[in-house]
Amino acid sequence: LIAPTAARRLGVGRTMLAAVSLFGPAALLVAISPAGVAIYAAAAMALIDSFGIGLHGVNQVSVRQAVTPPRLRGRMGGTIRVLMFGTMPLGMMLGGALGSLVGLRAAIWISTAGLFLAALPYALSSTRRLVEVPTPQETGAEAQPPLGLPAAAARPP
């Protein structure tokens, strides 16, 4: 309900940038909280992150689907899922190793700094200027012939 409204008001690119920009401040709540209230800070972080993930995800998937030719959407979706979910165990292992190496509090601060950097690709790319989801006609996604076929052979009879 909120993602389409935010995208209409702010633009798709700025909505995605704003959503990803929530992650650093949310993690900062945990980093600065004393041990006695860390559980409450972690709960607030989870709530803020969930909002940001939803806001970003709806818009990001819409853009990906709009700019990807229909015949490649399954491959693109599968590739993105492998990259996102396949790297999570590696990140967990690295986070655990970092915590063991430098201590839990320092690892939280390092992770917080990394989450602030998460918005950097959006801030530096042209994506932030994207006002609305492009239509397939604008991207040429529908006009592409199937892989390995010349354009004349791809047209229906």
Disulfide bonds with the S-S distance in Angstrom:
none
